[in-house]
Amino acid sequence: MRSDLAALGAVFLWGSLATLAAFLSHIPPFLLTGIGLLIGSLVSLPLAGFDLKKLKVSKTALAVGVYGLFGYHAALFAGLQNAPSVQANLVNYLWPLLIVVLAPLIIPGSKLTFRHVIAAIAGFIGAGMAILSGTELVSGFAIGYVFAFAAAIFFSTYSLLSKRVQFQNTGVGTFGFVSGALAILAHLIFEPATTIQLADWPLLIALGLGPLGGSFYLWVYALKNGNPQRVGLIAFLTPLISTTMLLITTQTPLSPLLAISAVLIIAAAVVGSRKDQGVNNKTHVS
């Protein structure tokens, strides 16, 4: 029961990510990623009893964590800032389906069944429809969709790779700190100087403590203490919650094409996660 609640907590926090990012879209993506992850890394301090030794992780785990947290959020924010946010967000949420499709390449013993192939086709058709519904708003294809799809690749492969390395919950803070520092460095090199307004800080703090911080600790707890397959099913509520929040806050009309794309992506993710998906149920997160 606690693992289910932890997974639901992570899902609801992730559901707010795109909306918060949309409100902060005037902040360059690397800077937004860096500030959010640095704030999120602070969550690990009380969890570790302020013992810095408990934040230590192996080089392999650190590489996987930085690849996932830095790569995913930088690509996601770039996607949300360079394409209609609702449509780009739906493309990003191909990651649950990609976990199933890419599992045979990363997790020994996992298999790709005919049903998974059908689910993948449906999911990608849904993403294509989301992009087409967005072209009406941007008068053509937006580069942001490429970033959003890259984000889905980053998070799905990070999730699978994290099953093959060992790290404690508190190690997430180390991932976030190093990733955040790299993002700030990338901002200084590649992005123009930006002044953050005082009114931005409450949203930045909410972004860091919530979807870029607390969510990952809850997710690791859920995987450690619950059935990973059940936890995975709960994750498929994320695109529904996230898209609904974006529609409400951005006042984007729900066109028939966009509605069908959302149904296809969510349905494909749920079908692809069924019990015989072939992904090893054992989690190596410790």
Secondary structure by P-SEA (a helix, b strand, c coil): caaaaaaaaaaaaaaaaaaaaaaaccccaaaaaaaaaaaaacccccccccccccccccaaaaaaaaaaaaaaaaaaaaaaacccaaaaaaaaaaaaaaaaaacccccccccccaaaaaaaaaaaaaaaaaaaaaccccccccaaaaaaaaaaaaaaaaaaaaaaccccccaaaaaaaaaaaaaaaaaaccccbbbbcccaaaaaaaaaaccccaaaaaaaaaaacccaaaaaaaacaaaaaaaaaaaaaacccccaaaaaaaaaaaaaaaaaaccccccccccccc
